[in-house]
Amino acid sequence: MELRHLRCFLAVAEELHFARAAMKLHMEQSPLSRTIKELEEDLGEQLFVRTSRSTRLTRAGRLFLEHVPRVFAALNQARDSVKAAANGFQGQLRVALSDGITPSRLPALLALCREEEPDVAIRFFEVPLSEQIKGLRDDLYDVGFAQTDDVGEELVAQAVWTDALVVAVPARHHLLRHKRIPLEELLRFPLVLCDPHACEGHARQIERLLRKVDMEPLVAERVVSCDLMMALVAAGIALGLTSAAHIVASRETGVVARPLAGHSPLLTTYLLCPPGEPREALARFIERVRTIGLPGGRGPALPPEIDTQEVVM
């Protein structure tokens, strides 16, 4: 089995069409078919069911597809490590990001890392939560950030940052008569929320909050970025739910942040890593993460509308 076999398999699995896969690989269809046949003979399993009308993965093909992308990810990381060493870096940390990360946290963290340990290269990977969990288990990443601690027994989740969860309200919306918006009032209006597939941990925390009231939320849109959420709120299409820091960072005019009534809910960011004693460079990175989250650290500022007396940062 050679890398060319895996590249051909991956192209056909993604396209589910031999002609399109051949075009994608800049090769003829016949050599592509022969390469797939060689791979199937080597594995002793059929990977595709091919008819005159369609191509689909077999069960063996679907299982194989779960592993092949990680082979290329590991290869790319090996190349990056060599390049980092050639550029004078003494080490490398691979950090996975899911559910977004609080604006200003990441720049502050990177600045602290460069200040204290400039010879360690830090590479970030934005991936869905499920991919991060697999990558941490398979040693594709050293550490990760997500907004859930429901990651199974094979990983350790540590709460490191908390951010005020607030309502993003269009300017001049009549809900602004409330200094703190009751959850029941919020649920009378359309909402724009994060997509649960792209931001799984964030979506779980919001869902737990909305379940506190026996009312079905009216979801106008699901989005994968806070920027789009703020654009929809500014346009008056819906209300949003996100961290105060995200609203500040969006700089979208026509959006006002309001806390919810009662005790201010918090969005928690967790640091995920494999169990056991971390190596020295990773241990120092984790300590910097905690430093960023401490009161008086380099964390995000809150908008003036937020009552910081009830927010634990």
Secondary structure, DSSP 8 states (H G I E B T S, - for coil): --HHHHHHHHHHHHHS-HHHHHHHHTS-HHHHHHHHHHHHHHHTS--EEE-SS-EEE-HHHHHHHHHHHHHHHHHHHHHHHHHHHHTT-SEEEEEEE-S---TTHHHHHHHHHHHH-TTEEEEEEE--HHHHHHHHHTTS-SEEEES-----TTSEEEEEEEEEEEEEEETT-GGGG-SSB-HHHHTTS-EEEE-TTTSHHHHHHHHHHHTTSSS---EEEEES-HHHHHHHHHTTS-EEEEEHHHHHHH--TTEEEEEBSSS--EEEEEEEE-SS---HHHHHHHHHHHHHHSTTSS-----TTS-GGG---
